[in-house]
Amino acid sequence: METHVDVAVIGGGPAGLSAALYLGRACKSVAVIDRGHPRHEVASAVHNFLTRDGLPPAELRRIAWEQMQPYDVSHLERSVESLERTADGWTVNTSSGLVSSRAVLLATGVIDEHPDVDGFSRLWARSLFHCPYCHGWEVRGQRLGVWGKAAGILHLAPMLRGWSDDVVAFVQGELTADERDAMKKLAMPYYESEVVQLVGEDHLETVKLTSGEVIERDALFVRSPQRQTELVLKTGVALDDDGYVIVDESGATSVLGLWAAGDLISPMQQVLKSAALGANAGVMINMSLTLGDGPS
């Protein structure tokens, strides 16, 4: 069975849902294709989202779908296998049939490449975090650490001092001479031995290193590599040097009729910003389709 809509939105996180709301209120038919497991579902709460600070991610999505009821927006709980360009737009091949659309918005997020370290999965989103703006307040004044390659540490570590006076750095990989000089200028303790274990059940207690050192910490902010989903890579959209999808001011990618919004286009990843990027893409997709200069 094939579903026909104006816009297929792939991904049901803040960016995708925000775009769907704008498009639905613009009298466009929309299918949000999503398996129901957004990247931020492991977080205990959404923060820095005006009027929604502290709301659990699942509740944010529930409210979003409740408020979408008046509009022609459907939720297809499926995985997307491939996209095919057609004369009239796109065919989205899903695990439960085809979806044809005039335009497609990619709102898939990104995949975090977490290190294979004992304790990481257990403590992720409990004591190990990606963004201090999202979770710094909850661990303010505690013993903090930043963990990643030197470039990420040099950016993030000084900011963490705004939340705590007790911050140390755990460096992944060998430092160059210039990086070592820069680390020393931070006047912050740092460790070059690799992290081999994170100890603690519900909350981090200590960080164990290959050197045998054991460092007491209450929380870590992690700068792990990220990559695009296979679906995004298969579309052939242009990526920047850091691997994020390149879009213009409208959110359009290098592929005609294909837009992108949310974490897959920016390393600055916050719920409010993703929602704003989705809103912008929704407006611009609607303008493209309504004014007749769209791909169809």
LINZIJO-V925400 format. One record per pair of residues at least 24 apart in sequence whose C-alpha atoms are under 10 Angstrom apart, sorted by the first residue. I is the first residue (numbers start at 1). J is the second residue. D is the distance in Angstrom with one decimal. If there is no record, write none. Layout:
I:J:D
I:J:D
//
This chain:
1:96:8.2
1:97:5.7
1:98:6.7
1:99:8.7
2:91:9.4
2:92:9.7
2:93:9.6
2:96:9.3
2:97:6.0
2:98:4.7
2:99:5.6
2:100:7.2
3:31:8.5
3:76:10.0
3:91:9.7
3:92:9.5
3:97:8.0
3:98:6.3
3:99:4.6
3:100:6.2
3:101:8.5
4:29:8.5
4:30:8.9
4:31:8.7
4:91:9.3
4:98:8.7
4:99:5.9
4:100:4.9
4:101:6.0
4:102:9.0
5:29:5.1
5:30:5.6
5:31:6.6
5:72:9.3
5:73:9.2
5:74:9.6
5:99:7.5
5:100:6.3
5:101:5.0
5:102:7.3
5:103:9.0
6:30:6.0
6:31:8.3
6:89:9.2
6:90:9.9
6:100:8.1
6:101:5.0
6:102:5.1
6:103:6.6
6:104:8.7
6:285:9.9
6:286:9.3
6:289:8.4
6:296:10.0
7:31:6.6
7:32:8.6
7:73:9.6
7:89:9.4
7:90:9.2
7:99:9.6
7:100:8.4
7:101:5.2
7:102:5.9
7:103:4.9
7:104:5.6
7:105:7.4
7:257:10.0
7:282:9.5
7:285:8.4
7:286:9.0
7:289:9.4
8:32:6.1
8:33:7.2
8:73:9.9
8:74:9.8
8:90:8.7
8:91:9.3
8:92:7.9
8:99:7.5
8:100:7.7
8:101:5.9
8:102:8.0
8:103:6.5
8:104:4.8
8:105:6.3
8:106:8.6
8:258:10.0
9:33:6.1
9:34:8.5
9:75:9.6
9:76:10.0
9:101:9.6
9:103:8.6
9:104:5.9
9:105:4.8
9:106:6.3
9:107:6.9
9:108:9.1
9:259:9.4
9:260:9.4
9:282:9.8
10:34:6.3
10:35:9.7
10:76:9.7
10:78:9.8
10:79:9.0
10:80:7.7
10:92:9.3
10:104:7.5
10:105:6.2
10:106:5.2
10:107:5.5
10:108:6.2
10:109:9.8
10:260:9.4
11:35:8.0
11:36:8.6
11:37:9.3
11:38:7.7
11:79:9.5
11:80:9.6
11:105:8.5
11:106:6.9
11:107:4.8
11:108:4.7
11:109:7.6
11:261:9.9
11:262:9.7
12:36:7.0
12:37:8.4
12:38:6.9
12:61:8.3
12:65:9.9
12:75:8.5
12:76:9.7
12:77:9.5
12:107:7.3
12:108:7.9
12:109:9.6
13:37:8.7
13:38:5.7
13:39:7.9
13:40:8.2
13:41:9.3
13:57:9.2
13:58:10.0
13:60:9.5
13:61:7.5
13:64:10.0
13:107:7.4
13:108:8.0
13:109:8.1
13:262:8.6
13:263:9.9
13:271:8.6
13:274:8.5
13:275:8.4
13:278:9.6
14:38:9.1
14:40:9.6
14:57:9.4
14:60:8.7
14:61:7.9
14:64:9.0
14:107:8.6
14:109:9.8
14:261:9.6
14:262:7.7
14:263:9.8
14:270:9.4
14:271:6.2
14:272:7.7
14:273:8.8
14:274:5.9
14:275:4.8
14:276:8.6
14:277:9.2
14:278:7.4
14:279:9.5
15:105:9.6
15:106:9.2
15:107:6.1
15:108:8.9
15:109:8.8
15:260:9.1
15:261:6.0
15:262:5.1
15:263:8.3
15:271:8.0
15:272:8.8
15:273:8.3
15:274:4.8
15:275:4.4
15:276:7.1
15:277:6.3
15:278:4.1
15:279:7.2
15:280:9.5
15:281:8.8
15:282:9.4
16:105:7.6
16:106:7.8
16:107:5.3
16:108:8.1
16:109:9.6
16:260:9.2
16:261:7.5
16:262:7.8
16:274:8.6
16:275:7.7
16:277:9.2
16:278:5.9
16:279:8.6
16:281:9.3
16:282:8.8
17:61:8.1
17:64:7.1
17:65:8.1
17:68:9.0
17:73:9.7
17:107:9.0
17:274:9.9
17:275:7.7
17:278:7.5
17:279:8.7
17:282:9.7
18:64:8.4
18:68:10.0
18:261:10.0
18:274:8.5
18:275:5.4
18:276:7.4
18:277:8.4
18:278:5.3
18:279:5.3
18:280:8.9
18:281:9.1
18:282:7.6
19:105:8.4
19:107:9.2
19:261:8.7
19:274:10.0
19:275:7.7
19:276:8.7
19:277:8.2
19:278:4.5
19:279:4.8
19:280:7.4
19:281:6.3
19:282:4.3
19:283:7.6
19:284:9.8
19:285:9.0
19:286:9.8
20:64:9.9
20:65:10.0
20:68:8.4
20:71:9.3
20:72:9.3
20:73:6.8
20:74:9.3
20:105:9.5
20:278:8.2
20:279:8.2
20:281:9.7
20:282:6.8
20:283:9.9
21:64:8.4
21:65:9.1
21:67:8.6
21:68:6.4
21:69:9.9
21:71:7.9
21:72:9.4
21:73:7.8
21:278:9.4
21:279:8.0
21:282:8.0
22:68:9.8
22:71:9.8
22:278:8.7
22:279:6.3
22:280:8.8
22:281:9.0
22:282:5.6
22:283:6.5
22:284:9.9
22:285:9.8
22:286:8.4
23:71:8.9
23:72:9.0
23:73:8.5
23:279:8.8
23:281:9.4
23:282:5.6
23:283:7.0
23:284:9.5
23:285:8.0
23:286:6.3
23:287:9.8
24:68:7.8
24:69:9.7
24:70:8.6
24:71:5.1
24:72:5.7
24:73:6.0
24:74:9.8
24:282:9.2
24:286:9.6
25:68:8.9
25:70:8.7
25:71:6.4
25:72:8.4
25:73:9.4
26:71:9.1
26:72:9.8
26:282:9.2
26:283:8.5
26:286:7.1
26:287:9.5
26:290:9.4
27:71:7.5
27:72:7.3
27:73:9.7
27:286:9.1
28:71:8.5
28:72:6.9
28:73:8.3
28:286:7.6
28:289:9.2
28:290:9.3
29:71:8.1
29:72:5.0
29:73:6.0
29:74:8.2
29:101:9.3
30:71:8.9
30:72:6.3
30:73:4.7
30:74:6.3
30:75:8.7
30:101:8.6
30:103:9.9
30:104:9.8
31:72:8.5
31:73:5.8
31:74:4.9
31:75:5.9
31:76:6.7
31:99:8.2
31:100:9.7
31:101:8.9
31:104:9.7
32:73:7.2
32:74:6.1
32:75:5.0
32:76:6.0
32:77:8.3
32:78:9.5
32:105:9.4
32:107:9.8
33:74:8.5
33:75:6.2
33:76:4.8
33:77:6.0
33:78:6.1
33:79:7.2
33:80:7.4
33:92:9.5
33:94:8.5
33:99:9.3
33:107:9.9
33:108:9.9
34:75:7.4
34:76:6.3
34:77:5.1
34:78:5.7
34:79:6.4
34:80:8.1
34:107:9.7
34:108:8.7
35:75:9.5
35:76:7.9
35:77:4.8
35:78:5.1
35:79:5.9
35:80:9.0
36:61:9.6
36:75:9.7
36:76:9.5
36:77:6.7
36:78:8.6
36:79:9.6
37:77:10.0
38:108:8.4
38:109:8.1
39:108:9.0
39:109:7.1
39:110:7.9
39:111:8.1
39:112:9.0
39:263:9.7
40:109:9.7
40:125:9.0
40:270:9.7
40:271:8.7
41:125:9.6
42:124:8.1
42:125:6.2
42:126:8.8
43:124:8.8
43:125:5.4
43:126:7.8
43:129:9.1
43:134:9.7
43:135:9.5
44:125:7.5
44:126:8.1
44:135:9.8
45:125:10.0
45:134:8.9
45:135:9.1
46:134:7.4
46:135:9.1
46:270:9.0
46:271:7.2
46:272:9.1
47:133:8.0
47:134:5.4
47:135:7.6
47:137:9.7
47:270:8.6
47:271:7.8
47:272:8.5
48:133:7.6
48:134:6.8
48:135:9.7
48:270:8.3
48:271:8.0
48:272:7.1
48:273:9.8
49:134:9.7
49:270:8.9
49:271:7.0
49:272:5.4
49:273:9.0
49:275:9.5
50:272:8.2
52:272:9.8
53:134:9.8
57:271:9.5
80:231:7.7
81:230:9.3
81:231:7.1
82:230:9.4
82:231:6.4
82:232:9.2
82:234:7.9
82:235:8.4
83:231:8.0
83:232:9.4
83:234:8.4
83:235:7.2
84:235:8.7
85:235:9.6
85:255:9.8
85:256:9.1
85:257:8.8
85:258:9.6
86:295:9.9
86:296:9.1
87:295:8.7
87:296:7.2
88:257:10.0
88:295:7.3
88:296:4.8
89:256:9.1
89:257:6.9
89:258:9.3
89:294:9.2
89:295:6.4
89:296:5.5
90:257:8.2
90:258:9.0
90:295:9.6
90:296:9.3
101:257:9.9
101:296:9.3
102:257:7.5
102:258:9.6
102:285:9.8
102:289:7.9
102:294:8.2
102:295:7.1
102:296:5.8
103:256:8.9
103:257:5.2
103:258:6.2
103:259:7.8
103:285:7.5
103:286:9.5
103:288:9.4
103:289:8.2
103:294:8.2
103:295:7.4
103:296:8.0
104:252:10.0
104:256:9.8
104:257:6.6
104:258:5.1
104:259:6.2
104:260:8.4
104:285:8.9
105:251:8.9
105:252:8.8
105:253:9.6
105:257:8.6
105:258:6.0
105:259:4.6
105:260:5.3
105:261:7.3
105:278:8.9
105:281:7.9
105:282:8.5
105:285:8.6
106:231:9.4
106:232:7.6
106:245:9.9
106:251:9.9
106:252:10.0
106:253:9.5
106:258:7.4
106:259:6.0
106:260:4.5
106:261:6.4
106:262:8.5
106:264:8.5
106:265:9.9
106:278:9.7
107:232:9.6
107:259:8.7
107:260:5.9
107:261:5.4
107:262:5.9
107:263:7.8
107:264:7.2
107:265:9.2
107:274:9.1
107:277:9.8
107:278:7.9
108:228:8.5
108:229:7.4
108:231:8.9
108:232:8.0
108:260:8.6
108:261:8.4
108:262:7.8
108:263:7.9
108:264:6.9
109:226:10.0
109:227:9.4
109:228:7.7
109:229:8.0
109:232:9.8
109:260:9.6
109:261:8.4
109:262:6.3
109:263:4.8
109:264:4.8
109:265:8.4
109:266:9.7
109:269:9.4
109:274:9.4
110:226:6.4
110:227:5.8
110:228:5.1
110:229:6.4
110:232:9.5
110:244:8.8
110:262:9.1
110:263:6.3
110:264:5.3
110:265:9.0
110:266:9.7
110:267:9.7
111:225:8.7
111:226:5.5
111:227:5.3
111:228:6.1
111:229:6.6
111:230:9.9
111:263:9.7
111:264:9.0
112:223:9.6
112:224:6.7
112:225:6.3
112:226:4.6
112:227:6.7
112:228:9.1
113:223:9.8
113:224:6.1
113:225:5.5
113:226:5.6
113:227:7.3
114:222:9.1
114:223:9.4
114:224:6.1
114:225:7.6
114:226:8.7
115:148:9.9
115:195:9.5
115:196:9.8
115:222:9.9
115:224:7.5
115:225:9.2
116:195:10.0
116:196:8.7
116:197:9.5
117:194:9.9
117:195:7.4
117:196:5.7
117:197:5.8
117:198:7.4
118:195:9.3
118:196:6.8
118:197:4.9
118:198:6.1
118:199:8.2
118:208:9.9
119:196:9.2
119:197:6.2
119:198:4.9
119:199:6.3
119:200:7.5
119:201:8.2
119:204:8.8
119:207:9.8
120:196:9.9
120:197:7.9
120:198:6.5
120:199:9.1
120:200:10.0
120:204:9.7
121:198:9.8
122:198:9.3
122:199:9.8
122:200:8.8
122:201:7.3
122:202:7.8
122:203:9.1
122:204:9.7
123:198:8.2
123:199:9.0
123:200:7.8
123:201:7.3
123:202:6.8
123:203:6.6
123:204:6.9
123:219:9.3
123:220:9.8
124:202:10.0
124:203:9.6
124:204:9.8
124:220:9.5
124:221:10.0
124:222:9.6
125:203:9.9
125:219:9.9
125:221:10.0
126:201:9.7
126:202:7.0
126:203:6.3
126:204:8.2
126:219:8.3
126:220:9.8
127:200:9.3
127:201:10.0
127:202:8.0
127:203:5.5
127:204:5.7
127:205:9.2
127:217:9.4
127:218:6.9
127:219:4.6
127:220:6.3
127:221:8.4
128:198:9.8
128:203:8.9
128:204:8.0
128:218:9.2
128:219:5.8
128:220:4.9
128:221:5.8
128:222:6.7
129:219:7.8
129:220:6.3
129:221:4.8
129:222:6.0
129:223:8.9
130:220:8.6
130:221:5.5
130:222:5.4
130:223:6.6
130:224:8.2
130:269:8.9
130:270:9.9
131:156:9.2
131:221:6.8
131:222:8.2
131:223:9.0
131:268:8.7
131:269:7.8
131:270:8.0
132:156:8.7
132:159:8.4
132:160:7.1
132:162:9.7
132:163:8.4
132:220:9.7
132:221:7.1
132:222:9.8
133:159:9.8
133:160:9.6
133:163:9.7
133:269:10.0
133:270:8.3
134:269:9.5
134:270:7.3
134:271:8.9
135:221:9.2
136:160:7.8
136:162:9.0
136:163:6.3
136:164:8.9
136:219:9.5
136:221:9.0
137:162:9.9
137:163:6.9
137:164:9.7
138:163:9.4
139:163:7.7
139:164:8.3
139:218:7.9
139:219:7.1
139:220:9.7
140:164:5.6
140:165:9.2
140:166:9.9
140:219:9.9
141:165:6.9
141:166:7.5
141:167:9.7
141:218:10.0
142:166:7.0
142:167:8.7
142:217:8.0
142:218:6.3
142:219:7.7
143:167:6.3
143:168:8.3
143:205:9.7
143:215:10.0
143:216:7.5
143:217:5.0
143:218:5.2
143:219:6.8
143:220:8.8
144:168:6.6
144:169:8.8
144:216:9.1
144:217:5.8
144:218:6.0
144:219:5.1
144:220:5.7
144:221:7.8
145:169:5.5
145:170:7.1
145:189:9.8
145:190:9.3
145:207:9.5
145:215:9.7
145:216:9.6
145:217:6.8
145:218:8.2
145:219:6.4
145:220:4.6
145:221:6.3
145:222:8.5
146:170:6.2
146:171:8.3
146:190:9.3
146:219:8.7
146:220:5.4
146:221:4.7
146:222:5.9
146:223:7.6
147:171:6.0
147:172:7.2
147:190:9.8
147:191:9.7
147:194:10.0
147:195:8.9
147:220:6.7
147:221:6.2
147:222:4.9
147:223:6.1
147:224:8.1
148:172:5.1
148:173:8.4
148:221:8.7
148:222:6.0
148:223:4.8
148:224:6.2
148:225:8.8
149:173:6.4
149:174:8.6
149:175:8.6
149:222:9.5
149:223:7.2
149:224:8.2
149:225:9.3
150:174:8.7
150:175:7.0
150:176:9.1
150:179:6.6
150:180:8.6
150:182:9.1
150:183:7.9
150:192:10.0
150:223:9.6
151:175:9.8
151:179:7.9
151:182:9.8
151:183:9.9
151:223:9.4
152:222:9.0
152:223:6.1
152:224:8.9
153:183:8.6
153:190:9.9
153:221:9.4
153:222:8.9
153:223:7.5
154:179:8.6
154:182:7.5
154:183:7.0
154:185:9.9
154:186:8.0
156:221:8.5
156:222:9.5
156:223:8.6
157:183:9.7
157:186:8.3
157:188:8.6
157:221:9.0
158:186:7.3
158:187:9.8
158:188:8.9
160:221:8.8
166:217:9.3
167:217:9.0
167:219:9.9
167:220:9.4
168:215:9.4
168:217:8.9
168:220:9.3
169:220:9.2
169:221:9.6
170:194:7.6
170:195:7.5
170:207:9.4
170:209:9.2
170:220:9.4
170:222:9.5
171:195:8.7
172:223:9.7
172:224:9.7
191:215:9.8
226:264:9.3
226:267:8.9
227:264:8.5
228:263:9.8
228:264:6.8
228:265:9.6
229:264:9.0
232:260:9.6
232:264:9.0
239:264:9.8
239:265:8.7
240:265:9.1
240:266:9.9
242:266:9.4
242:267:8.7
243:267:9.5
249:277:9.9
249:280:8.6
249:281:8.9
249:284:9.1
250:277:9.3
250:280:6.7
250:281:5.9
250:282:9.0
250:283:8.3
250:284:5.6
250:285:8.0
250:287:10.0
250:288:9.8
251:277:7.7
251:278:8.5
251:279:9.9
251:280:7.2
251:281:5.2
251:282:8.8
251:283:9.7
251:284:7.5
251:285:8.6
252:281:7.7
252:284:8.5
252:285:8.5
256:294:8.7
256:295:6.6
256:296:10.0
257:285:8.7
257:288:9.2
257:289:9.8
257:294:7.0
257:295:5.3
257:296:8.2
258:285:9.3
258:295:9.1
259:284:9.3
259:285:7.8
//
